[in-house]
Amino acid sequence: MAEIEKIAGEPPSGPRVRGRRAKSVAEAPEMNFEGGATEELTEKVVYINRSAKVVKGGRRFNFSALVVIGDKKGRVGIALGKAGEVADAIRRGGELARNQMVSVSLKDATIPHEVLSEFGGAKVLLRPASPGTGIIAGKTVRAVLESAGVRDVLSKSLGSKNAANVVKATLKALLSLRTCENIYQGRGLEIKKIEAPKVPEANPTVI
């Protein structure tokens, strides 16, 4: 029991409690993976859950790890890996997340517009922020935003605290973002460039 609790991310403390346990390890150090010749991915373990099944002769434990992977350039993926060991669950989650990466629309270091997204009981509100603001978000929402490459944003989690639903609501919000270029392209219009007005030349003074 003590070894399992230590692997899950937190040292054992207090009396042992039987049953289902969940560990949040969003503050775990990042792990970098080179997915190709020039692509470098960042993997973050957001949540680890342990379940126990009572069988003849004792209990059988199973672990699930919620993993977020992104290249910090507009591509991000999430997945839930399950296995009998914590390390195997994280590895499987990372492999699934790499295969499920999607592209999101960003505007420089922030998002193009405000968006409110819901998934299950979770609600996530994202608002663009000025340069230098940073990521104002909780550890669960922060993991997705940092992996996607967002550096300046304001956010608020308004509903359930369930990590899986919050992560999926955040990803849903990012996927619903659209830039003006995408909107014009979908309508078959061209963006007209407005030229800056010319500064009138000063008249030479007559002596």
Secondary structure, 3 states (H helix, E strand, C coil): CHHHHHHCCCCCCCCCCCCCEEEECCCCCCEEEECCCCCEEEEEEEEEEEEEEEECCEEEEEEEEEEEEECCCCEEEEEEEEECCHHHHHHHHHHHHHHCCEECCCECCECCCCEEEEECCEEEEEEECCCCCCEECCHHHHHHHHHHCCCCEEEEECCCCCHHHHHHHHHHHHHCCCCHHHHHHHCCCCCCCCCCCCCCCCCCCCC
